[in-house]
């Protein structure tokens, strides 16, 4: 099995008042905690479940994209030039660059620093066994529905802008 894990770190932090993703939390930038948890989950899934994981980092911030290269070198990094369109742009870009033959696409937001890698791995493992199509927070979409989602986002973004 193959899973694309898309980590969305493009938010503006308007309610927070500044870019919360780079705010220090327990000695590291906020975004890095979740990314490290995804890395741990991917390793656990590959070792225990034989699920191959693609780790994708989407951000509008160069500091986020370049700041984690040493700790998470396997993550593929993509600049989100359309972040002003909201989370839709991150989902769209993540879906575009994800493996075409992935069995599932999982979308994670970067402001959940306490999510443990073991919890994520258990979520993915159980969800892959369940064969259900959607689940929210984190969002998981099986490949069958990804083209429909991609089509809808393309058209919705076009209607909004």
C-alpha positions in Angstrom: 0.0 0.0 0.0 1.0 3.6 -0.6 -0.1 6.7 1.3 0.7 10.3 0.6 0.8 12.4 3.8 0.3 16.1 3.0 1.4 18.5 5.7 -0.1 22.0 5.2 1.9 24.8 6.8 0.7 27.8 4.8 -1.6 29.6 7.3 -1.4 33.3 8.0 -2.1 33.2 11.8 -4.4 36.2 11.6 -6.2 35.4 14.8 -2.9 34.7 16.5 -1.5 38.0 15.3 1.7 36.7 13.7 3.0 33.6 12.0 2.4 31.0 14.7 4.0 28.3 12.7 7.5 29.6 13.5 6.6 30.5 17.1 8.8 28.5 19.5 6.9 25.6 21.3 8.9 23.4 23.6 12.2 24.6 22.1 11.3 24.1 18.4 9.2 26.0 15.9 5.5 24.9 16.1 5.4 23.5 12.6 8.4 21.2 13.2 6.6 19.2 15.9 3.9 17.9 13.6 6.3 17.3 10.8 8.5 15.2 13.0 5.4 13.2 14.2 4.5 12.5 10.5 8.1 11.4 9.9 7.9 9.0 12.9 4.5 7.7 11.7 5.8 7.1 8.2 8.7 5.0 9.6 6.4 3.0 11.9 3.9 2.4 9.0 6.7 1.3 6.7 8.2 -1.0 9.3 5.1 -2.6 10.9 2.4 -2.4 8.2 4.5 -2.3 5.0 2.8 0.9 4.0 5.0 3.1 1.9 4.6 6.8 2.8 5.3 9.9 0.9 5.8 13.0 3.1 4.9 16.3 1.5 5.4 19.7 3.1 3.3 22.6 1.6 4.1 26.2 2.8 4.2 29.8 1.7 7.1 30.4 4.0 10.7 29.7 2.9 11.7 29.5 6.5 9.3 26.5 7.0 10.4 24.8 3.8 14.1 25.2 4.4 14.1 25.0 8.2 13.4 21.3 8.4 15.7 19.9 5.8 18.2 18.5 8.3 15.6 16.9 10.6 13.2 15.6 7.9 15.3 15.2 4.7 12.8 12.8 3.1 10.0 15.3 3.0 9.2 16.7 -0.4 8.8 20.5 -0.2 6.5 22.7 -2.3 6.0 26.4 -2.2 2.4 27.5 -2.0 2.2 30.6 -4.1 -1.6 30.7 -3.8 -1.9 30.7 0.0 -4.0 33.8 -0.1 -6.8 31.4 -1.3 -6.8 29.6 2.1 -6.4 26.0 2.9 -8.0 25.1 -0.4 -4.8 26.0 -2.2 -2.8 23.8 0.1 -5.1 20.8 -0.4 -5.1 21.4 -4.2 -1.3 21.7 -4.4 -0.8 18.7 -2.1 -3.1 16.6 -4.3 -1.3 17.7 -7.5 2.1 16.6 -6.3 1.1 13.5 -4.4 1.8 10.0 -5.8 -0.7 9.2 -8.6 -0.9 5.6 -7.4 -1.3 6.3 -3.7 -4.1 4.3 -2.0 -4.9 7.3 0.2 -4.1 11.0 0.6 -3.9 12.3 4.1 -4.0 16.0 4.9 -2.6 17.4 8.2 -2.6 21.0 9.4 0.7 22.3 11.0 -0.7 23.8 14.2 -1.3 20.5 16.1 2.1 20.1 17.8 1.1 17.5 20.3 -0.1 14.9 17.8 2.1 11.8 18.4 3.6 9.7 15.6 2.3 6.5 17.1 -1.3 8.0 17.1 -1.0 9.0 13.5 0.4 5.6 12.5 -2.5 3.9 14.4 -5.0 6.2 12.7 -3.6 5.4 9.3 -3.4 1.7 9.9 -6.9 1.3 11.2 -8.3 3.6 8.6 -6.7 1.7 5.7 -8.2 -1.5 7.1 -11.7 0.1 7.3 -11.8 1.1 3.6 -14.0 4.1 4.4 -13.8 7.0 2.0 -13.6 10.1 4.2 -12.6 11.1 7.7 -12.0 14.5 9.0 -9.2 15.9 11.2 -6.9 14.7 9.8 -8.6 14.4 6.5 -8.1 11.1 4.7 -9.3 10.5 1.1 -8.9 7.3 -0.7 -7.6 7.5 -4.3 -11.0 6.9 -5.9 -12.3 10.2 -4.6 -9.2 12.3 -5.2 -10.0 13.1 -8.8 -13.5 14.3 -7.8 -12.0 16.4 -5.0 -9.4 17.8 -7.4 -12.1 18.7 -9.9 -14.3 20.4 -7.2 -11.4 22.4 -5.8 -10.4 23.6 -9.3 -13.9 24.8 -10.0 -14.6 26.2 -6.6 -11.4 28.2 -6.5 -12.2 29.5 -10.0 -15.6 30.6 -8.9 -14.3 32.4 -5.8 -11.5 34.2 -7.5 
